């Protein structure tokens, strides 16, 4: 996918977690004027939400093209192209450090969390807004179960840790953080609509692309879409959040 397509994917993920992110920022007592670091900021999909709370955002991502793409969404144009395992910032530089759908992609998530803790001020929080647990997914009926199994194989091939969600509490407590809280993003199923299905299918189709021929993906889509619009489908991937105090 090109950078613009990835941005569309990140914007959709941001919509899923919008209410939760605002809740967690309130829990962390985020105040206007404070400096927040987003590790794995990607194309900047979360920047507008942070700035709407008056936070001064610094993004960090390892892909230069995504860093460049994200700059217009950051009014201070403070985006660093760098590595989550070696954040180029001094100890205790930020009031908050956060990530969003990041840890599942990392081979050493604890190492990235330790760096986030290092650059965060004592007494303040690090937050992982959303980390899915694909091994606990619920897909119903059979067509969605079949799609889910193929998607999981593809994600694992891409390097995704399918069970990162369930380990969030252990990782945060293992860092020695205080007052660690762990929870789940709530599931909500509104009246099924073609627009919602098509938006989410684009993400699924990308994941299936490495393992399934195009004609089979189209066949999956037709059957899944019919099932979805009939109101018979339930798809739920438990997505965990965690926060703790440095």
C-alpha positions in Angstrom: 0.0 0.0 0.0 1.1 3.5 -0.6 1.4 6.1 2.2 -2.0 7.7 1.5 -3.7 4.3 1.7 -1.9 3.5 5.0 -3.2 6.9 6.2 -6.8 5.9 5.4 -6.2 2.7 7.4 -4.8 4.6 10.4 -7.7 7.1 10.3 -10.2 4.3 10.5 -8.3 2.8 13.5 -8.4 6.2 15.1 -12.1 6.4 14.7 -12.5 3.1 16.5 -10.5 4.3 19.5 -11.5 8.0 19.6 -13.6 7.9 22.8 -11.2 5.5 24.5 -8.2 7.8 23.8 -10.0 10.8 25.3 -11.0 8.8 28.3 -7.4 7.6 28.9 -5.9 11.1 28.4 -8.3 12.3 31.1 -7.3 9.5 33.4 -3.6 10.5 32.8 -4.6 14.1 33.7 -3.3 15.4 30.4 -3.4 19.2 30.5 -3.2 21.9 27.7 0.3 22.9 27.0 1.9 19.6 28.1 4.3 17.8 25.8 3.2 14.4 24.5 5.3 11.9 22.6 3.5 9.5 20.2 5.8 6.5 19.4 5.0 5.0 16.0 3.0 8.1 14.9 2.8 6.8 11.3 1.0 9.3 9.1 -0.2 11.5 11.9 -3.7 10.3 12.2 -3.8 11.0 15.9 -2.2 14.4 15.9 -5.4 16.4 15.4 -7.0 14.7 18.4 -4.1 15.5 20.7 -3.9 19.1 19.5 -7.6 19.5 20.1 -6.8 19.1 23.8 -4.1 21.7 23.6 -1.3 19.2 23.8 2.1 19.9 22.2 2.7 16.8 20.1 6.0 15.2 19.1 5.7 12.2 16.7 8.3 9.5 16.3 8.3 7.0 13.4 11.0 5.0 11.7 9.8 5.4 8.1 10.8 8.7 6.5 7.9 8.8 4.0 5.4 8.6 6.8 7.2 11.2 8.9 7.0 13.6 5.9 3.3 12.8 5.3 2.4 13.5 8.9 4.0 17.0 9.1 0.9 18.9 7.9 -1.2 17.3 10.7 1.2 18.7 13.3 1.0 22.4 13.7 4.4 22.6 15.3 5.9 20.3 12.7 7.7 18.3 15.4 8.1 14.8 14.0 11.2 12.8 14.5 12.3 10.0 12.2 13.8 7.5 14.7 13.7 4.1 16.4 11.3 3.2 19.2 14.2 1.1 20.7 16.4 4.2 21.0 14.3 7.3 21.3 16.4 10.4 20.5 15.4 12.3 23.6 16.7 13.0 27.0 15.4 11.3 30.2 12.2 12.7 31.5 11.6 14.9 28.4 7.8 14.4 28.1 4.7 14.7 30.2 3.2 11.7 28.5 4.3 9.0 26.1 1.8 7.0 24.1 1.4 4.5 21.3 -1.5 3.2 19.2 -1.5 -0.2 17.4 2.3 -0.3 17.6 3.5 -3.0 19.9 2.0 -5.8 17.9 4.5 -5.0 15.1 7.6 -5.0 17.3 9.9 -7.9 18.0 10.8 -6.4 21.4 7.8 -4.5 22.7 9.1 -4.4 26.2 12.2 -2.6 25.0 10.1 0.1 23.3 8.0 0.5 26.5 11.1 0.9 28.6 12.3 3.7 26.3 8.9 5.4 26.6 9.2 5.2 30.4 12.7 6.6 30.3 11.7 9.7 28.4 8.6 10.3 30.5 8.6 12.5 33.6 8.4 10.7 37.0 4.8 10.7 38.3 3.4 10.8 34.7 2.0 8.1 32.5 2.8 6.0 29.5 -0.3 4.7 27.6 -0.8 2.0 25.0 -4.1 3.0 23.6 -4.9 -0.2 21.5 -3.2 -3.6 21.1 -5.3 -6.4 19.6 -5.4 -10.0 20.6 -6.1 -11.8 17.3 -5.8 -15.2 18.9 -8.9 -14.5 20.9 -11.0 -13.2 18.0 -14.6 -14.1 17.5 -15.8 -14.5 13.9 -19.3 -15.7 13.1 -20.8 -17.2 11.0 -18.6 -19.7 9.2 -17.6 -17.4 6.3 -16.1 -14.9 8.8 -14.4 -17.6 10.7 -12.7 -18.8 7.5 -11.7 -15.2 6.7 -10.4 -14.6 10.2 -8.2 -17.7 10.1 -6.6 -16.7 6.8 -6.1 -13.1 8.0 -4.4 -14.3 11.2 -2.0 -16.5 9.1 -1.2 -13.5 6.9 -0.7 -11.1 9.9 1.7 -13.6 11.5 3.6 -13.9 8.2 3.9 -10.1 8.2 5.5 -10.2 11.7 2.5 -9.4 13.9 2.4 -10.8 17.4 -1.1 -12.2 17.5 -1.3 -12.4 21.3 0.2 -9.1 22.3 -3.1 -7.9 23.8 -3.3 -10.4 26.6 0.3 -9.6 27.7 -0.2 -5.9 28.2 -0.6 -6.0 32.0 2.4 -8.3 32.4 4.6 -6.0 30.2 3.6 -2.8 32.0 4.0 -4.3 35.5 7.3 -5.8 34.4 8.7 -2.3 33.8 8.0 -1.4 37.4 5.3 1.1 36.5 2.9 2.1 39.3 -0.9 2.0 39.3 -1.0 -0.1 36.1 -4.5 -0.3 34.6 -5.5 -2.7 31.8 -8.8 -2.9 30.0 -10.6 -3.7 26.7 -12.0 -1.5 24.0 -15.7 -2.1 24.1 -17.4 -3.8 21.1 -20.3 -2.0 19.5 -22.4 -3.2 16.6 -24.7 -0.7 15.0 -27.1 -1.3 12.1 -25.0 -2.9 9.4 -24.2 -0.6 6.5 -22.4 -1.0 3.1 -20.0 1.9 4.0 -18.8 0.4 7.2 -18.3 -3.0 5.6 -16.4 -1.6 2.6 -14.1 0.5 4.8 -13.2 -2.5 7.0 -13.0 -4.9 4.1 -10.2 -2.9 2.5 -8.1 -3.6 5.5 -9.0 -7.3 5.4 -8.4 -7.6 1.7 -4.9 -6.2 2.1 -4.1 -8.8 4.7 -5.5 -11.6 2.7 -3.6 -10.6 -0.4 -0.4 -12.4 0.4 -2.1 -15.8 0.8 -5.3 -15.8 -1.2 -5.7 -15.4 -5.0 -7.7 -12.3 -6.1 -10.7 -14.3 -7.4 -11.0 -16.0 -4.0 -10.8 -12.7 -2.2 -13.6 -11.4 -4.4 -15.7 -14.5 -3.6 -15.0 -14.0 0.1 -16.1 -10.4 -0.2 -19.4 -11.2 -1.9 -20.5 -13.8 0.6 -19.2 -11.8 3.6 -20.9 -8.6 2.5 -24.2 -10.4 2.0 -23.9 -12.0 5.5 -22.9 -8.6 7.0 -25.8 -6.6 5.5 -28.3 -9.3 6.6 -27.3 -8.6 10.2 -26.1 -12.1 10.9 -22.4 -11.4 11.4 -20.4 -10.9 14.6 -16.7 -10.0 14.3 -14.9 -9.0 17.5 -11.1 -8.8 18.0 -10.4 -8.1 21.7 -8.3 -4.9 21.8 -6.5 -4.1 25.0 -5.3 -0.8 26.5 -2.9 -0.3 29.3 -1.5 2.7 31.2 0.8 3.1 34.1 2.7 5.8 36.0 6.5 6.2 35.8 
